[in-house]
């Protein structure tokens, strides 16, 4: 389980424990006493059909917490923060979450653009637990074209 690409400060991929037996499984995704939990804004799921790309979204205030609840999802990340000591501006990374990836939650801090595409034929579904509720009157969201930072090849599956 790891992020592929460059180090993006504040982006964290944290394993969650799946408790499985012959009846099924239970996975604890987030608790109020988790070390990285700051505040609860809302919970929502988003589904992406196979072949589609939902990208890029950026927030100035909100931290996102992604968990893939169905299928397998490639989540792309591009650091758009200027002036960090780590000088990670325009650095990129990605994580594979879900059934054929990591059973993990992915923390995405403000200023890191993110997007995703499913790797599973039936699509994939992400649960997001953002730090702030969506404000329809004044949304904390900046959108960029899906191929603006990385080009279309970033979203393709690499055959090996």
Helices and strands as residue ranges (DSSP letters): E 4-5, E 12-15, E 18-21, E 24-27, E 44-48, E 54-58, E 64-70, E 72-79, E 92-98, E 104-108, E 112-118, E 124-128, E 142-143, G 152-155
